[in-house]
């Protein structure tokens, strides 16, 4: 399903879309990580922000 940029509801804020450059820039800055680290974390645990955050904490 395509990212609906007009829909900024809660579900959109709970997921990381690594196919959107602006989201990759935002989340790498938010977490203080590289793009590769973000993509690897999303690949391992999926796109949910809470899951990615937990994965990054485990790796530190």
C-alpha positions as CSV (number, residue, x, y, z in Angstrom):
1,X,0.0,0.0,0.0
2,X,1.4,3.4,-0.9
3,X,2.2,6.0,1.8
4,X,-0.8,8.4,1.8
5,X,0.9,11.7,2.5
6,X,-2.5,13.4,3.1
7,X,-3.2,11.0,6.0
8,X,-1.1,11.9,9.0
9,X,-3.0,9.9,11.5
10,X,-1.6,7.8,14.4
11,X,-1.0,4.8,12.3
12,X,1.4,6.7,10.0
13,X,3.4,8.0,13.0
14,X,3.7,4.5,14.4
15,X,5.5,3.2,11.3
16,X,8.9,3.9,9.6
17,X,8.8,3.8,5.8
18,X,12.4,3.4,4.7
19,X,11.2,3.9,1.1
20,X,10.6,7.6,1.8
21,X,13.7,9.8,2.0
22,X,12.2,12.3,4.4
23,X,11.2,9.6,6.8
24,X,14.7,8.0,6.7
25,X,16.2,11.5,7.4
26,X,13.8,12.1,10.3
27,X,14.3,8.8,12.0
28,X,18.1,8.7,11.6
29,X,18.3,12.1,13.2
30,X,15.7,11.1,15.9
31,X,17.6,8.0,16.9
32,X,21.1,9.4,16.2
33,X,22.0,6.5,13.9
34,X,23.1,5.9,10.3
35,X,20.8,5.1,7.4
36,X,22.2,1.6,7.2
37,X,21.6,1.0,10.9
38,X,18.0,2.1,10.5
39,X,17.4,-0.1,7.5
40,X,18.9,-3.1,9.2
41,X,16.8,-2.6,12.3
42,X,13.6,-2.3,10.2
43,X,14.6,-5.4,8.3
44,X,15.0,-7.3,11.5
45,X,12.0,-6.2,13.5
46,X,9.6,-4.5,11.0
47,X,8.5,-0.9,10.6
48,X,6.9,-0.3,14.0
49,X,8.7,2.6,15.7
50,X,8.5,1.0,19.2
51,X,9.9,-2.2,17.9
52,X,12.8,-0.4,16.1
53,X,13.5,1.7,19.2
54,X,13.7,-1.5,21.4
55,X,16.0,-3.2,18.8
56,X,18.3,-0.2,18.8
57,X,18.5,-0.2,22.6
58,X,19.3,-3.9,22.6
59,X,22.2,-3.3,20.1
60,X,23.8,-0.6,22.2
